[in-house]
Amino acid sequence: MQPETKWTVGELLDWTAKYFAQKKFDSPRLDAEILLAHALKKKRIDLYVSHDQVPEQQLRDAFRELVKQRTEGCPVAYLVGKKEFFGLDFQVNQNVLIPRPDTECLVDAALRLAKKEGWKLILDIGTGSGCIAIALARHLPGVTVCAVDISEKALEVARVNARNH
């Protein structure tokens, strides 16, 4: 990026998405949107309302740093500190694995089985961020869900997520 250019939100998004595509990222546009929204302290949808606005230099610098870290291999979820899973936002950091969309199939299957068979107790071993246990608990109000992990740091993240949901 050239410093003399008036970098609008739209130009930042387009440039970054192309840059990430050159780096062969799986979801270059989505990564760019999430990082820019985070740097600007906005929701992703708000980026399109402010497409022609020029963010302050301090915010552009913060975004540039996020892009640099992403390019160095840091996952987007760790950079922004959260990941959506089963319709809920979960805090994440390097102490837990990032919730994956594939794992939502596990939650779907567990919900069907729990309802069909009348489960009263579910044990989530190696809970990490707590996303599976919390998603199940939200959708099965009459079921006790117990989440355990060997990592105290992971349990700290899970506790925060449990309180938030």
C-alpha atoms as one frame of an Amber mdcrd trajectory, in Angstrom:
protein
   0.000   0.000   0.000   1.262   3.431  -0.893   1.049   6.031   1.890  -0.022
   8.882  -0.461  -3.095   6.982  -1.635  -6.427   7.866  -0.026  -7.311   4.387
   1.177 -11.066   4.070   1.488 -12.684   1.137   3.228 -13.578  -0.312  -0.173
 -10.054   0.062  -1.520  -8.587  -1.509   1.616 -10.938  -4.474   1.270 -10.265
  -4.964  -2.438  -6.479  -4.649  -2.125  -6.280  -6.973   0.862  -8.573  -9.596
  -0.667  -6.388  -9.662  -3.813  -3.232  -9.837  -1.691  -4.623 -12.722   0.371
  -5.730 -14.482  -2.836  -2.163 -14.243  -4.150  -1.049 -15.876  -0.904  -3.528
 -18.714  -1.643  -5.639 -18.202   1.494  -8.841 -20.257   1.561 -11.161 -17.280
   2.072  -9.322 -14.093   1.077 -12.321 -11.753   0.955 -13.820 -13.023   4.201
 -10.450 -12.766   5.967 -10.048  -9.187   4.718 -13.566  -8.236   5.852 -13.183
  -9.752   9.318  -9.794  -8.129   9.917 -10.850  -4.709   8.628 -14.086  -4.746
  10.622 -12.072  -5.651  13.719  -9.498  -2.899  13.129 -12.244  -0.318  12.543
 -14.337  -1.625  15.466 -17.332  -2.193  13.191 -19.541  -5.064  12.137 -18.713
  -6.596   8.761 -21.969  -5.347   7.256 -21.040  -1.797   8.268 -18.000  -1.907
   5.998 -20.286  -1.618   2.989 -22.158   1.350   4.412 -18.822   3.123   4.940
 -17.292   1.859   1.672 -16.170   5.346   0.549 -14.891   6.541   3.939 -11.184
   6.950   4.618 -10.317   5.493   8.036  -7.938   7.383  10.304  -4.244   6.561
   9.946  -4.138   4.880  13.359  -6.897   2.464  12.310  -5.224   1.785   8.958
  -1.984   1.044  10.807  -3.799  -1.402  13.091  -5.302  -3.079  10.029  -1.910
  -3.244   8.307  -0.487  -5.008  11.377  -3.329  -7.556  11.326  -2.716  -8.193
   7.617   0.990  -8.697   8.319   0.292 -11.183  11.111  -2.249 -13.031   8.957
   0.303 -13.263   6.149   2.792 -14.709   8.640   0.330 -17.521   9.318  -1.641
 -16.392  12.359  -5.281 -17.523  11.999  -7.912 -14.802  11.711  -9.770 -16.106
  14.776  -6.688 -15.654  16.956  -6.115 -12.153  15.561  -9.641 -10.991  16.369
 -10.036 -13.176  19.475 -13.286 -14.834  18.474 -14.923 -17.357  16.167 -18.570
 -17.970  15.336 -19.798 -21.515  15.990 -23.355 -22.799  15.792 -24.698 -19.238
  15.657 -22.750 -18.082  18.725 -19.545 -16.034  19.050 -16.848 -17.752  21.086
 -13.716 -16.165  22.468 -10.590 -17.991  21.353  -6.858 -17.633  21.814  -3.742
 -19.737  21.349  -4.733 -21.861  24.377  -7.625 -23.482  22.498  -8.273 -24.896
  19.069 -10.381 -22.756  16.772 -13.945 -24.093  16.422 -14.423 -25.545  12.953
 -17.567 -25.513  10.839 -17.198 -29.286  10.366 -17.669 -29.761  14.107 -21.137
 -28.238  13.860 -22.190 -31.565  12.287 -21.222 -33.255  15.559 -23.436 -30.846
  17.498 -26.314 -31.478  15.071 -25.952 -35.243  15.481 -25.705 -35.011  19.273
 -28.816 -32.816  19.425 -30.819 -35.330  17.375 -29.638 -38.267  19.490 -30.145
 -36.456  22.794 -33.732 -35.580  21.905 -34.521 -38.998  20.443 -33.017 -40.995
  23.320 -33.829 -38.614  26.159 -30.278 -37.958  27.305 -29.977 -36.344  30.723
 -26.179 -35.955  30.862 -23.516 -35.113  28.271 -19.776 -35.139  28.973 -17.488
 -33.063  26.739 -13.937 -34.307  27.275 -11.243 -31.933  26.017 -13.671 -29.038
  25.780 -11.158 -26.373  24.709 -13.171 -23.210  24.081 -16.318 -24.972  25.288
 -18.097 -24.441  21.977 -19.558 -27.950  21.712 -20.717 -28.139  25.334 -22.154
 -24.619  25.275 -23.972 -25.111  21.966 -25.490 -28.340  23.291 -26.459 -26.752
  26.616 -28.142 -23.843  24.799 -30.283 -26.217  22.748 -30.954 -28.855  25.420
 -32.157 -26.926  28.473 -33.166 -30.056  30.419 -29.809 -31.781  29.966 -26.770
 -31.419  32.231 -23.643 -30.767  30.174 -20.280 -31.255  31.881 -17.177 -29.922
  30.133 -13.664 -30.930  31.206 -10.162 -30.257  29.949  -6.670 -31.065  31.168
  -5.539 -27.511  30.347  -6.375 -24.882  32.955  -5.803 -22.163  30.332  -8.345
 -23.800  28.047 -10.799 -24.043  30.928 -10.379 -20.304  31.553 -11.457 -19.639
  27.960 -14.368 -22.093  28.283 -15.524 -20.406  31.510 -15.567 -17.002  29.809
 -17.576 -18.436  26.932 -19.971 -20.203  29.307 -20.590 -16.929  31.177 -21.129
 -15.088  27.875 -23.725 -17.608  26.710
